[in-house]
Amino acid sequence: MIYRKVISASISGAIFAILFGLFVPDPTSAPANSIWQYLSSVIITIPFYLMYSFPFILIYGGMTSLLSEVISRRITKHQKAEFIVSGVLHLAFGSVFFLIFNPYAGILSLAAALLFFVTDRYLQNKRASYRLTQALMSLEIPIGVWILFMGIVYLQSLVAGN
């Protein structure tokens, strides 16, 4: 179960950073005037978002997802009820950031919790057990996404002559 949580974190962390980069390409600058400025902002911010969100998704998300699954299995006997209780607990743990930080961080945390829950449930239904090697290899996903987008940023700087 722990290995599945690491795989879920790797997949959902990479997807979260990409989606966050697409929806909030550069929160510090003015809106893009062209599609190229937008794409450039997206490409630059995805590695940044991944670098800061993935550790939280892996550590906090993995631990709370594990806790949610254990609690939901102990208090329910039916598979549908366990699914609902686990989903509610994932969202409850995701909403903690509303209290600690601000509503914006809370919304992002809820989105990450929901994405983690969906990814984890998909993997749970897909295969019965996962191994340590698969969990470790899944860490290549966020690393690969980071390298890909940083490589594109580097190529952009070469083309632009900066």
N, C-alpha and C positions, 0 to 999 in steps of 0.2 A: 504494500500500500504506500509506503514511503517513497519507493522508487517511482511510482505512478505520479505522486505529488511533485517530484522534481521534474519529471517529463512535462506535466501539466503547466508548471511554472515556466519552463523554458519556452513552450509553445505560446502560452497566453501572454507572457512578458514581451515576446517579440511582436506578437500581433497588437498588443496594447500600444507599444511604442510607435508602430507604423500608423495605426489608426489615430493616435493622439497627434502625431506629426502631420497627418493629412487634415485634421480638423483644426488644429492650432499650430500653424506652421512657424510662426515667430511672434510670440506674445509681446516682445519688446519693441517691435518696429511698426511702422505704418502698414496698412494693408497693401498687398502686392498690386501693381498696376498692370501686370501682364502675366500670362501663364508661365513664362520662364522665370519671373521673379518668385512666383508662388512655388514652382517646382524646386527652385534653388533653396528657398526657405525650408521646404519640407525635407529635402535631402540633408540639409545642415542640422535640423533639429531632431531628426529621428535618432541618430547616435547619442545625442545629448539626453533625450528622454529615456532611451534604453539604459544608458549608463546610470541614471538616477532612479528609475522605477524598478528595474529588474531585481536589484538586491532586496527591495521591500516585498516584491511579489514572491520571490523565492523563499525568503526567510519568514516574514510575517504571514504571507498568504499560504505557504506550505504548512506552517504550524497550525494556523487557525482552520485550514481546510481539514487537516488530519483530526483536529479536535472536534470539528463539526461532524465529521463522518462517524467518529467514535460515539459521540453523544447521541446522534440521530439513530444509530443502530441499537443503542442500549434502551432508548425510551420508546421505540416503535417496533412493531412486529411485522408490519406490512411494508412491502417494497415501495408502494406509491407514497405512503405516509413518510417513510424514511427519506425519499427523494424531496418531498416538500419541506420537512423539518431541516434537512441538510441545506437546502437552498436558502431558507429563511436564516439559518445560522450563518451561512456565508455572507449574506447581505448585512446581518447584524454586526458581524466582525468588520465588514467593510465600512459600515457607518460610524465606527469608532473615530475615524478621522474628522468627522463633523465636529465632534466634541473637542478634539485636541487642536486642530488647526483652524481652518475656515471652511465655509460651505463649498467653495471651489475644489479644495482638496478632498472634501467628503464625496463630492460627485465623482471625481476621478477614481477615488478608492472604491466606490460602489461599482463603477464600470469595470474596474480591474477584478473585483471580487466576482462579479457576474460572469465575466469572461473566463476566469479561473474555474468557476463552478461548471460552466458549460463544457470547457475543454476536459476537465477531470471526468465528468460524467460520460463524455464521448469515449475517452480512453477506457473507462471502467466497463462500458458495454462492448467495446471492441475486442478486448483480450483479458484473460483471467489473471495473468501475473506478468510482472516486468522484472528484469534483472538489473543488478547494479551497473553492468556495462551499458545497458540501454539508457539508464538514468544519466550516467556520466557522458555518454555520447550525445544526449539531448542538449547538454550545455553548449554544444557546438552551434545550436540554432541561434541563440542571442549573440554569440560571438561572431558567427558568420554574418548575421544581419548588420552588426556594428562594423565589421571589416568591409562589407559591401558598400555601405553608405559612406564610410570614411574614405574608401577608395574613390568613390564618385566625387566626393568633395575635393579630394586631391587632384583628380583629373580636371575638374572644373577650374581649379586654381592654375593648373598648367595651361589650359586653353585660354583663360582670361589674362594670363601673364602676371599674376600677383605673386 
